[in-house]
Amino acid sequence: MNTIFRAAEFSDIKQMQVVRHLVKENMLSSPDLVTDEDVAFYLNEKGKGWVCEVNGNVVGFSIIDLRDKSVWALFVNPEFAEKGIGKELHRQMINWYFEQTKNNVVLGTSKNTRAERFYQLQGWTSVGSYPNGEIKLEMSYHSWKQHSM
């Protein structure tokens, strides 16, 4: 298996959307909610993204929003779950974020999911909830440095 992690490019968006729609948790109620233009805006204007390719196909991606200090996306094709892909995408994304700023970063995810457990294992702390019912998790520069050692 030839695995490559790299910065996301506009040409990756179609494959990123395929991965986004394959997930079993945190599914979109409608595929039209997140357009290719939305993804491009986050990649070009608001932050940065990464992809994992296996044998030339995108199987996972992450995007962080530097403006709003939040994780916008981290998804892995379920066929490639539990192989360290999400962890590496997360590591690259959070390292880059804290190279840009030392501000805390937040994210929202559904309660009692694999995603919630994943983020807690990466050092995220629950700090409340959003109006939509998702839990709000936060990571500080200090806690990331401690966790990543």
Buried (B, 14 or more C-beta within 10 A) or exposed (E): EEBEBEEBEEEBBEBBBEBBEBBEEBEEEEEEEBEEEEBEEBBEEBBBBBBBBBEEEBBBBBBBBBEEBBBBBBBBBEEBBEBEBBBBBBBBBBEBBBEEEEEBBBBBBBEEBBBBEBBEEBBBEEEEEEEEEBBBBBBBBEBBEEEEE
